[in-house]
Amino acid sequence: MAADFKIKYPATSSVAITIGLGALASDANLLAGREGTAVDNTTNLDQDHVLGGFVTTGTSPTVNTTIEVWAFCSYKTATGTPTYPDVLDGTDSNETITNAGVKGFLRLVDSMTVTATSDKAYPIKPCSILQLFGFMPKFWGIFVVHNTGVNLHATAGNHVFEYERIQAQSV
């Protein structure tokens, strides 16, 4: 008799992504931002990850500016070490993408238009990493950039990114 396969949510299904967005400076060109620590799926072999979270503006942001959240993944793995596009390296660090054309290698998760309200949290819409890339990457991460005209909120806890792990089970 053939088995049925159904979704399984592991007990530790919600996992925080390390990304230090506190006081991240604004960049008019939307190229200088912050990269989070990459997620390694080579052990858990999850079928998908659903990304969610929020970013909080600082004091007196400029109206009709933007916060962008991008996803990236490795395009090759040599002896267990992933290689990412352009300046991305899979570590929680400030990075400046070389030029706007490089963003073609990334996938836009969400783009939020900002109001002039200080200290406002902007949630990102939940996003399937599998659907974003068309496959489940071994290694993936996020890159956040904004042009709000002011630094993001300085308190680290006012910026949160997590993903839900999704697995399959035979029943």
C-alpha positions in Angstrom: 0.0 0.0 0.0 1.3 3.4 -1.0 2.0 5.9 1.8 0.4 9.4 2.0 2.7 12.3 2.5 1.6 15.3 4.5 3.0 18.5 5.9 4.9 18.2 9.2 5.7 21.2 11.4 8.7 20.3 13.7 8.4 21.1 17.4 11.1 23.8 16.9 9.5 25.2 13.7 10.0 28.9 14.3 13.6 30.0 13.9 15.0 33.6 14.2 17.3 35.0 11.6 20.3 36.9 12.9 20.3 40.3 11.3 21.4 43.5 13.1 19.2 46.2 11.7 19.4 48.6 14.6 20.2 52.1 13.4 20.9 50.9 9.8 21.6 54.0 7.7 19.4 55.1 4.8 20.8 54.7 1.2 19.2 56.9 -1.5 20.3 54.3 -4.1 18.9 51.3 -2.2 22.2 49.4 -2.6 23.8 49.8 0.9 22.0 47.7 3.5 22.4 44.8 5.9 22.7 41.1 5.1 21.6 38.5 7.7 23.3 35.3 8.6 22.4 32.7 6.0 20.2 29.7 6.8 21.8 26.3 6.3 19.2 23.7 5.3 21.8 20.9 4.6 21.1 19.1 8.0 17.3 19.5 8.5 16.4 19.1 4.8 13.2 21.1 5.3 10.8 21.1 2.3 10.2 24.8 2.7 10.7 27.8 4.9 8.1 30.5 5.4 9.7 33.9 6.0 8.0 36.6 8.1 9.0 39.6 10.2 9.0 43.3 10.5 11.3 46.4 10.2 10.8 49.5 12.3 11.5 53.0 11.1 13.5 55.6 13.0 12.5 59.1 14.0 10.8 61.3 11.3 11.2 59.2 8.1 10.5 60.7 4.8 7.1 59.9 3.4 6.8 57.7 0.3 10.2 56.2 0.7 10.9 52.5 0.7 12.1 49.6 2.8 13.1 46.5 0.7 13.6 43.0 1.9 15.5 40.7 -0.6 16.3 37.0 -0.4 19.5 35.5 -1.8 20.8 31.9 -2.1 24.0 30.2 -2.9 24.6 29.3 -6.5 27.3 26.7 -5.8 28.8 24.8 -2.9 32.4 23.8 -3.0 33.5 21.4 -0.2 30.6 22.5 1.9 31.2 26.2 1.5 28.4 28.2 -0.2 29.2 30.9 -2.8 26.7 33.8 -3.0 26.3 36.6 -5.6 28.3 39.8 -5.6 29.4 41.0 -2.1 27.1 38.8 -0.1 28.8 36.2 2.1 26.1 34.8 4.4 27.2 36.6 7.5 25.3 39.3 9.5 27.1 42.4 8.1 26.6 45.7 6.3 27.1 45.3 2.6 26.8 47.5 -0.5 25.6 45.8 -3.6 27.9 46.7 -6.5 25.1 48.0 -8.8 21.4 47.8 -9.3 21.9 45.1 -11.9 23.1 42.7 -9.2 19.7 42.7 -7.6 18.6 40.5 -10.6 20.4 37.7 -8.8 18.2 38.3 -5.7 14.5 37.8 -5.2 12.3 40.6 -3.8 10.5 39.4 -0.7 8.6 42.7 0.0 8.8 46.4 -0.6 7.0 48.7 1.9 6.2 52.3 1.3 6.9 54.4 4.4 4.8 57.1 6.0 6.2 60.0 8.0 5.3 58.3 11.2 8.3 57.7 13.6 9.0 54.3 15.1 6.4 52.5 13.0 6.8 48.7 12.5 6.3 47.5 8.9 5.5 43.8 8.6 6.6 41.8 5.6 4.1 39.6 4.0 4.8 35.9 4.7 6.8 34.4 1.9 7.6 30.8 0.9 11.3 30.5 0.1 10.6 27.4 -2.1 8.2 29.4 -4.2 10.4 32.5 -4.3 13.3 30.6 -5.9 11.4 27.7 -7.5 13.4 25.2 -5.4 14.5 24.9 -1.8 18.1 26.2 -1.5 20.7 24.5 0.6 21.7 28.0 1.9 19.7 31.2 1.7 19.5 34.6 3.5 18.0 38.1 3.5 19.3 41.5 2.6 17.5 44.6 3.8 17.9 48.1 2.4 15.9 51.4 2.8 15.9 55.0 1.7 13.8 56.5 4.4 16.2 59.4 4.9 16.9 58.5 8.6 18.4 55.5 10.4 16.1 52.6 11.2 15.1 52.3 14.9 18.2 51.8 17.0 16.7 49.0 19.2 17.5 45.6 17.8 14.3 44.0 19.1 12.3 46.3 16.9 13.4 44.4 13.9 12.5 40.7 13.7 12.9 38.1 11.0 11.9 34.4 11.5 11.1 31.5 9.3 8.8 28.5 9.9 10.2 25.1 9.0 8.0 22.9 6.9 8.8 19.2 6.5 7.1 16.2 5.0 6.0 13.0 6.7 4.8 9.6 5.5 1.5 8.6 7.1 
